[in-house]
Amino acid sequence: MDADVKALIGSPNRDRFKFFHKQRGRYNHYAADLDLVLISFNPPGIIAALDYKTSKWDGITSTETVLYNHLNALGIPVYIILGRVVGENTDITMESIEIHEYVYNSVKKCGDTIKIKGNASVEELFDWENDLRIDYSLSHR
C-alpha cells in the first residue's frame, strides 16, 4: 500500500452521505456498512469482512444480521473486532482486542458469535489476519 493511501484516516463525506441517507431516505430503505473488507489480489477475491465494535454492548443490528448472513451464504466469513482504538496519527494503536467470528442467525435473533481470541495484542491481531490471508490463498488456488 502506498504512503498516500496509508495516510488516509476516513471520509467525512462518506459519513455525511450515510447520515443524509438515514435522514432523508424512505422509512423502509434499510442499509448497513462494513468497517473493513480484507482483499486478496492473488488470487483475487474477498478474504473476510471485519466489523469493529467498541464493546460487547455495541450489538449486532438486524440490518447487520441480514448483511452478515448474506456474506456467509456467499462463503465470505465475517468477524467482529472488539476493542478500543487510542492515540493519533502514526501513534495510533488498539487496546483490549477480542476477535469474534459471526455465526449465521435468523434475523429475529441478532448476533451470535464465537470468540476466536481474547485479550489479543496488536501483533496477535495482525498475525491472525496474516493467517486468514494465507488460508485464503491456499484454499483458492
PyMOL commands that place a pseudoatom at each C-alpha (Angstrom):
pseudoatom trace, name=CA, resn=MET, resi=1, chain=A, elem=C, hetatm=0, pos=[0.000, 0.000, 0.000]
pseudoatom trace, name=CA, resn=ASP, resi=2, chain=A, elem=C, hetatm=0, pos=[1.465, 3.382, -0.923]
pseudoatom trace, name=CA, resn=ALA, resi=3, chain=A, elem=C, hetatm=0, pos=[2.089, 6.135, 1.651]
pseudoatom trace, name=CA, resn=ASP, resi=4, chain=A, elem=C, hetatm=0, pos=[-0.738, 8.388, 0.381]
pseudoatom trace, name=CA, resn=VAL, resi=5, chain=A, elem=C, hetatm=0, pos=[-3.327, 5.634, 0.780]
pseudoatom trace, name=CA, resn=LYS, resi=6, chain=A, elem=C, hetatm=0, pos=[-1.895, 4.609, 4.157]
pseudoatom trace, name=CA, resn=ALA, resi=7, chain=A, elem=C, hetatm=0, pos=[-2.199, 8.209, 5.445]
pseudoatom trace, name=CA, resn=LEU, resi=8, chain=A, elem=C, hetatm=0, pos=[-5.960, 8.413, 4.765]
pseudoatom trace, name=CA, resn=ILE, resi=9, chain=A, elem=C, hetatm=0, pos=[-7.980, 8.438, 8.004]
pseudoatom trace, name=CA, resn=GLY, resi=10, chain=A, elem=C, hetatm=0, pos=[-11.520, 8.275, 6.734]
pseudoatom trace, name=CA, resn=SER, resi=11, chain=A, elem=C, hetatm=0, pos=[-14.079, 10.194, 4.840]
pseudoatom trace, name=CA, resn=PRO, resi=12, chain=A, elem=C, hetatm=0, pos=[-16.270, 12.817, 6.474]
pseudoatom trace, name=CA, resn=ASN, resi=13, chain=A, elem=C, hetatm=0, pos=[-18.135, 12.969, 3.149]
pseudoatom trace, name=CA, resn=ARG, resi=14, chain=A, elem=C, hetatm=0, pos=[-18.952, 9.255, 3.342]
pseudoatom trace, name=CA, resn=ASP, resi=15, chain=A, elem=C, hetatm=0, pos=[-20.271, 9.731, 6.886]
pseudoatom trace, name=CA, resn=ARG, resi=16, chain=A, elem=C, hetatm=0, pos=[-22.331, 12.719, 5.719]
pseudoatom trace, name=CA, resn=PHE, resi=17, chain=A, elem=C, hetatm=0, pos=[-23.776, 10.639, 2.877]
pseudoatom trace, name=CA, resn=LYS, resi=18, chain=A, elem=C, hetatm=0, pos=[-24.789, 7.854, 5.293]
pseudoatom trace, name=CA, resn=PHE, resi=19, chain=A, elem=C, hetatm=0, pos=[-26.344, 10.436, 7.622]
pseudoatom trace, name=CA, resn=PHE, resi=20, chain=A, elem=C, hetatm=0, pos=[-28.163, 12.006, 4.660]
pseudoatom trace, name=CA, resn=HIS, resi=21, chain=A, elem=C, hetatm=0, pos=[-29.498, 8.590, 3.637]
pseudoatom trace, name=CA, resn=LYS, resi=22, chain=A, elem=C, hetatm=0, pos=[-30.809, 7.917, 7.152]
pseudoatom trace, name=CA, resn=GLN, resi=23, chain=A, elem=C, hetatm=0, pos=[-32.400, 11.343, 7.482]
pseudoatom trace, name=CA, resn=ARG, resi=24, chain=A, elem=C, hetatm=0, pos=[-33.901, 11.825, 4.040]
pseudoatom trace, name=CA, resn=GLY, resi=25, chain=A, elem=C, hetatm=0, pos=[-34.306, 8.310, 2.671]
pseudoatom trace, name=CA, resn=ARG, resi=26, chain=A, elem=C, hetatm=0, pos=[-37.566, 6.424, 2.721]
pseudoatom trace, name=CA, resn=TYR, resi=27, chain=A, elem=C, hetatm=0, pos=[-38.505, 4.790, 6.028]
pseudoatom trace, name=CA, resn=ASN, resi=28, chain=A, elem=C, hetatm=0, pos=[-38.231, 1.255, 4.631]
pseudoatom trace, name=CA, resn=HIS, resi=29, chain=A, elem=C, hetatm=0, pos=[-34.917, 1.715, 2.795]
pseudoatom trace, name=CA, resn=TYR, resi=30, chain=A, elem=C, hetatm=0, pos=[-32.584, -0.120, 5.142]
pseudoatom trace, name=CA, resn=ALA, resi=31, chain=A, elem=C, hetatm=0, pos=[-28.814, -0.089, 4.802]
pseudoatom trace, name=CA, resn=ALA, resi=32, chain=A, elem=C, hetatm=0, pos=[-25.706, -1.329, 6.583]
pseudoatom trace, name=CA, resn=ASP, resi=33, chain=A, elem=C, hetatm=0, pos=[-21.999, -0.780, 6.178]
pseudoatom trace, name=CA, resn=LEU, resi=34, chain=A, elem=C, hetatm=0, pos=[-18.872, -2.769, 6.877]
pseudoatom trace, name=CA, resn=ASP, resi=35, chain=A, elem=C, hetatm=0, pos=[-15.837, -1.305, 8.545]
pseudoatom trace, name=CA, resn=LEU, resi=36, chain=A, elem=C, hetatm=0, pos=[-13.169, -3.223, 6.652]
pseudoatom trace, name=CA, resn=VAL, resi=37, chain=A, elem=C, hetatm=0, pos=[-13.101, -5.830, 3.883]
pseudoatom trace, name=CA, resn=LEU, resi=38, chain=A, elem=C, hetatm=0, pos=[-9.891, -7.839, 3.523]
pseudoatom trace, name=CA, resn=ILE, resi=39, chain=A, elem=C, hetatm=0, pos=[-8.941, -8.197, -0.145]
pseudoatom trace, name=CA, resn=SER, resi=40, chain=A, elem=C, hetatm=0, pos=[-6.585, -10.547, -1.955]
pseudoatom trace, name=CA, resn=PHE, resi=41, chain=A, elem=C, hetatm=0, pos=[-5.051, -9.796, -5.339]
pseudoatom trace, name=CA, resn=ASN, resi=42, chain=A, elem=C, hetatm=0, pos=[-3.533, -13.263, -5.787]
pseudoatom trace, name=CA, resn=PRO, resi=43, chain=A, elem=C, hetatm=0, pos=[-5.905, -14.954, -6.117]
pseudoatom trace, name=CA, resn=PRO, resi=44, chain=A, elem=C, hetatm=0, pos=[-8.324, -12.025, -6.437]
pseudoatom trace, name=CA, resn=GLY, resi=45, chain=A, elem=C, hetatm=0, pos=[-11.248, -12.049, -4.050]
pseudoatom trace, name=CA, resn=ILE, resi=46, chain=A, elem=C, hetatm=0, pos=[-12.686, -11.159, -0.672]
pseudoatom trace, name=CA, resn=ILE, resi=47, chain=A, elem=C, hetatm=0, pos=[-10.919, -12.848, 2.222]
pseudoatom trace, name=CA, resn=ALA, resi=48, chain=A, elem=C, hetatm=0, pos=[-13.223, -11.713, 5.023]
pseudoatom trace, name=CA, resn=ALA, resi=49, chain=A, elem=C, hetatm=0, pos=[-15.371, -8.848, 6.271]
pseudoatom trace, name=CA, resn=LEU, resi=50, chain=A, elem=C, hetatm=0, pos=[-14.485, -7.148, 9.556]
pseudoatom trace, name=CA, resn=ASP, resi=51, chain=A, elem=C, hetatm=0, pos=[-16.822, -5.013, 11.632]
pseudoatom trace, name=CA, resn=TYR, resi=52, chain=A, elem=C, hetatm=0, pos=[-15.492, -3.011, 14.557]
pseudoatom trace, name=CA, resn=LYS, resi=53, chain=A, elem=C, hetatm=0, pos=[-17.413, -2.704, 17.805]
pseudoatom trace, name=CA, resn=THR, resi=54, chain=A, elem=C, hetatm=0, pos=[-16.278, -0.842, 20.893]
pseudoatom trace, name=CA, resn=SER, resi=55, chain=A, elem=C, hetatm=0, pos=[-17.774, -3.359, 23.308]
pseudoatom trace, name=CA, resn=LYS, resi=56, chain=A, elem=C, hetatm=0, pos=[-19.997, -6.413, 23.568]
pseudoatom trace, name=CA, resn=TRP, resi=57, chain=A, elem=C, hetatm=0, pos=[-22.846, -3.997, 24.283]
pseudoatom trace, name=CA, resn=ASP, resi=58, chain=A, elem=C, hetatm=0, pos=[-22.399, -2.376, 20.853]
pseudoatom trace, name=CA, resn=GLY, resi=59, chain=A, elem=C, hetatm=0, pos=[-24.614, -5.129, 19.493]
pseudoatom trace, name=CA, resn=ILE, resi=60, chain=A, elem=C, hetatm=0, pos=[-25.228, -6.546, 16.053]
pseudoatom trace, name=CA, resn=THR, resi=61, chain=A, elem=C, hetatm=0, pos=[-28.295, -4.935, 14.499]
pseudoatom trace, name=CA, resn=SER, resi=62, chain=A, elem=C, hetatm=0, pos=[-30.950, -6.661, 12.398]
pseudoatom trace, name=CA, resn=THR, resi=63, chain=A, elem=C, hetatm=0, pos=[-29.641, -4.957, 9.232]
pseudoatom trace, name=CA, resn=GLU, resi=64, chain=A, elem=C, hetatm=0, pos=[-26.129, -6.159, 10.032]
pseudoatom trace, name=CA, resn=THR, resi=65, chain=A, elem=C, hetatm=0, pos=[-27.531, -9.665, 10.564]
pseudoatom trace, name=CA, resn=VAL, resi=66, chain=A, elem=C, hetatm=0, pos=[-29.021, -9.621, 7.047]
pseudoatom trace, name=CA, resn=LEU, resi=67, chain=A, elem=C, hetatm=0, pos=[-25.694, -8.392, 5.642]
pseudoatom trace, name=CA, resn=TYR, resi=68, chain=A, elem=C, hetatm=0, pos=[-23.559, -10.894, 7.582]
pseudoatom trace, name=CA, resn=ASN, resi=69, chain=A, elem=C, hetatm=0, pos=[-25.856, -13.810, 6.699]
pseudoatom trace, name=CA, resn=HIS, resi=70, chain=A, elem=C, hetatm=0, pos=[-25.707, -12.896, 3.018]
pseudoatom trace, name=CA, resn=LEU, resi=71, chain=A, elem=C, hetatm=0, pos=[-21.915, -12.674, 3.098]
pseudoatom trace, name=CA, resn=ASN, resi=72, chain=A, elem=C, hetatm=0, pos=[-21.738, -16.040, 4.893]
pseudoatom trace, name=CA, resn=ALA, resi=73, chain=A, elem=C, hetatm=0, pos=[-24.011, -17.562, 2.213]
pseudoatom trace, name=CA, resn=LEU, resi=74, chain=A, elem=C, hetatm=0, pos=[-21.507, -16.317, -0.393]
pseudoatom trace, name=CA, resn=GLY, resi=75, chain=A, elem=C, hetatm=0, pos=[-18.704, -18.045, 1.511]
pseudoatom trace, name=CA, resn=ILE, resi=76, chain=A, elem=C, hetatm=0, pos=[-17.295, -14.827, 2.994]
pseudoatom trace, name=CA, resn=PRO, resi=77, chain=A, elem=C, hetatm=0, pos=[-16.578, -15.083, 6.720]
pseudoatom trace, name=CA, resn=VAL, resi=78, chain=A, elem=C, hetatm=0, pos=[-17.486, -12.146, 8.962]
pseudoatom trace, name=CA, resn=TYR, resi=79, chain=A, elem=C, hetatm=0, pos=[-15.512, -11.238, 12.056]
pseudoatom trace, name=CA, resn=ILE, resi=80, chain=A, elem=C, hetatm=0, pos=[-16.359, -8.780, 14.800]
pseudoatom trace, name=CA, resn=ILE, resi=81, chain=A, elem=C, hetatm=0, pos=[-13.345, -6.976, 16.236]
pseudoatom trace, name=CA, resn=LEU, resi=82, chain=A, elem=C, hetatm=0, pos=[-13.926, -5.617, 19.738]
pseudoatom trace, name=CA, resn=GLY, resi=83, chain=A, elem=C, hetatm=0, pos=[-11.541, -3.133, 21.263]
pseudoatom trace, name=CA, resn=ARG, resi=84, chain=A, elem=C, hetatm=0, pos=[-10.602, 0.447, 21.852]
pseudoatom trace, name=CA, resn=VAL, resi=85, chain=A, elem=C, hetatm=0, pos=[-8.587, 2.490, 19.350]
pseudoatom trace, name=CA, resn=VAL, resi=86, chain=A, elem=C, hetatm=0, pos=[-6.359, 5.025, 21.105]
pseudoatom trace, name=CA, resn=GLY, resi=87, chain=A, elem=C, hetatm=0, pos=[-3.808, 7.615, 20.000]
pseudoatom trace, name=CA, resn=GLU, resi=88, chain=A, elem=C, hetatm=0, pos=[-3.494, 9.838, 16.965]
pseudoatom trace, name=CA, resn=ASN, resi=89, chain=A, elem=C, hetatm=0, pos=[-1.871, 9.700, 13.527]
pseudoatom trace, name=CA, resn=THR, resi=90, chain=A, elem=C, hetatm=0, pos=[1.157, 7.368, 13.442]
pseudoatom trace, name=CA, resn=ASP, resi=91, chain=A, elem=C, hetatm=0, pos=[0.920, 6.773, 17.223]
pseudoatom trace, name=CA, resn=ILE, resi=92, chain=A, elem=C, hetatm=0, pos=[-2.482, 5.110, 16.857]
pseudoatom trace, name=CA, resn=THR, resi=93, chain=A, elem=C, hetatm=0, pos=[-2.921, 1.691, 18.451]
pseudoatom trace, name=CA, resn=MET, resi=94, chain=A, elem=C, hetatm=0, pos=[-5.621, -0.599, 19.784]
pseudoatom trace, name=CA, resn=GLU, resi=95, chain=A, elem=C, hetatm=0, pos=[-6.257, -1.995, 23.267]
pseudoatom trace, name=CA, resn=SER, resi=96, chain=A, elem=C, hetatm=0, pos=[-8.452, -4.728, 24.767]
pseudoatom trace, name=CA, resn=ILE, resi=97, chain=A, elem=C, hetatm=0, pos=[-8.733, -6.598, 21.467]
pseudoatom trace, name=CA, resn=GLU, resi=98, chain=A, elem=C, hetatm=0, pos=[-11.119, -9.520, 21.033]
pseudoatom trace, name=CA, resn=ILE, resi=99, chain=A, elem=C, hetatm=0, pos=[-11.765, -11.332, 17.761]
pseudoatom trace, name=CA, resn=HIS, resi=100, chain=A, elem=C, hetatm=0, pos=[-15.153, -12.998, 17.257]
pseudoatom trace, name=CA, resn=GLU, resi=101, chain=A, elem=C, hetatm=0, pos=[-16.443, -14.955, 14.279]
pseudoatom trace, name=CA, resn=TYR, resi=102, chain=A, elem=C, hetatm=0, pos=[-20.047, -14.261, 13.300]
pseudoatom trace, name=CA, resn=VAL, resi=103, chain=A, elem=C, hetatm=0, pos=[-22.342, -17.292, 13.227]
pseudoatom trace, name=CA, resn=TYR, resi=104, chain=A, elem=C, hetatm=0, pos=[-25.318, -17.413, 10.836]
pseudoatom trace, name=CA, resn=ASN, resi=105, chain=A, elem=C, hetatm=0, pos=[-28.539, -16.362, 12.611]
pseudoatom trace, name=CA, resn=SER, resi=106, chain=A, elem=C, hetatm=0, pos=[-32.163, -15.742, 11.888]
pseudoatom trace, name=CA, resn=VAL, resi=107, chain=A, elem=C, hetatm=0, pos=[-32.891, -12.039, 11.501]
pseudoatom trace, name=CA, resn=LYS, resi=108, chain=A, elem=C, hetatm=0, pos=[-35.023, -12.145, 14.649]
pseudoatom trace, name=CA, resn=LYS, resi=109, chain=A, elem=C, hetatm=0, pos=[-32.085, -13.439, 16.710]
pseudoatom trace, name=CA, resn=CYS, resi=110, chain=A, elem=C, hetatm=0, pos=[-29.276, -10.963, 16.106]
pseudoatom trace, name=CA, resn=GLY, resi=111, chain=A, elem=C, hetatm=0, pos=[-25.711, -11.519, 16.968]
pseudoatom trace, name=CA, resn=ASP, resi=112, chain=A, elem=C, hetatm=0, pos=[-24.309, -14.923, 17.817]
pseudoatom trace, name=CA, resn=THR, resi=113, chain=A, elem=C, hetatm=0, pos=[-20.524, -15.040, 17.631]
pseudoatom trace, name=CA, resn=ILE, resi=114, chain=A, elem=C, hetatm=0, pos=[-17.759, -17.401, 18.607]
pseudoatom trace, name=CA, resn=LYS, resi=115, chain=A, elem=C, hetatm=0, pos=[-14.773, -15.870, 20.372]
pseudoatom trace, name=CA, resn=ILE, resi=116, chain=A, elem=C, hetatm=0, pos=[-11.631, -16.673, 18.393]
pseudoatom trace, name=CA, resn=LYS, resi=117, chain=A, elem=C, hetatm=0, pos=[-9.154, -14.740, 20.514]
pseudoatom trace, name=CA, resn=GLY, resi=118, chain=A, elem=C, hetatm=0, pos=[-9.456, -12.649, 23.672]
pseudoatom trace, name=CA, resn=ASN, resi=119, chain=A, elem=C, hetatm=0, pos=[-7.085, -10.107, 25.181]
pseudoatom trace, name=CA, resn=ALA, resi=120, chain=A, elem=C, hetatm=0, pos=[-5.030, -10.067, 21.975]
pseudoatom trace, name=CA, resn=SER, resi=121, chain=A, elem=C, hetatm=0, pos=[-2.129, -7.735, 21.340]
pseudoatom trace, name=CA, resn=VAL, resi=122, chain=A, elem=C, hetatm=0, pos=[-1.893, -5.642, 18.185]
pseudoatom trace, name=CA, resn=GLU, resi=123, chain=A, elem=C, hetatm=0, pos=[0.755, -8.069, 16.916]
pseudoatom trace, name=CA, resn=GLU, resi=124, chain=A, elem=C, hetatm=0, pos=[-1.581, -11.030, 17.554]
pseudoatom trace, name=CA, resn=LEU, resi=125, chain=A, elem=C, hetatm=0, pos=[-4.378, -9.238, 15.670]
pseudoatom trace, name=CA, resn=PHE, resi=126, chain=A, elem=C, hetatm=0, pos=[-2.179, -8.824, 12.605]
pseudoatom trace, name=CA, resn=ASP, resi=127, chain=A, elem=C, hetatm=0, pos=[-0.784, -12.378, 12.935]
pseudoatom trace, name=CA, resn=TRP, resi=128, chain=A, elem=C, hetatm=0, pos=[-4.401, -13.617, 12.905]
pseudoatom trace, name=CA, resn=GLU, resi=129, chain=A, elem=C, hetatm=0, pos=[-5.120, -11.505, 9.803]
pseudoatom trace, name=CA, resn=ASN, resi=130, chain=A, elem=C, hetatm=0, pos=[-1.999, -12.864, 8.124]
pseudoatom trace, name=CA, resn=ASP, resi=131, chain=A, elem=C, hetatm=0, pos=[-3.165, -16.429, 8.871]
pseudoatom trace, name=CA, resn=LEU, resi=132, chain=A, elem=C, hetatm=0, pos=[-6.556, -15.604, 7.262]
pseudoatom trace, name=CA, resn=ARG, resi=133, chain=A, elem=C, hetatm=0, pos=[-4.738, -14.352, 4.165]
pseudoatom trace, name=CA, resn=ILE, resi=134, chain=A, elem=C, hetatm=0, pos=[-2.564, -17.485, 3.952]
pseudoatom trace, name=CA, resn=ASP, resi=135, chain=A, elem=C, hetatm=0, pos=[-5.586, -19.777, 4.414]
pseudoatom trace, name=CA, resn=TYR, resi=136, chain=A, elem=C, hetatm=0, pos=[-7.477, -17.894, 1.691]
pseudoatom trace, name=CA, resn=SER, resi=137, chain=A, elem=C, hetatm=0, pos=[-4.529, -18.099, -0.685]
pseudoatom trace, name=CA, resn=LEU, resi=138, chain=A, elem=C, hetatm=0, pos=[-4.138, -21.846, -0.151]
pseudoatom trace, name=CA, resn=SER, resi=139, chain=A, elem=C, hetatm=0, pos=[-7.852, -22.627, -0.429]
pseudoatom trace, name=CA, resn=HIS, resi=140, chain=A, elem=C, hetatm=0, pos=[-8.452, -20.539, -3.582]
pseudoatom trace, name=CA, resn=ARG, resi=141, chain=A, elem=C, hetatm=0, pos=[-5.713, -21.780, -5.894]
for i in range(1, 141): cmd.bond("trace and resi %d" % i, "trace and resi %d" % (i + 1))
show_as sticks, trace
zoom trace
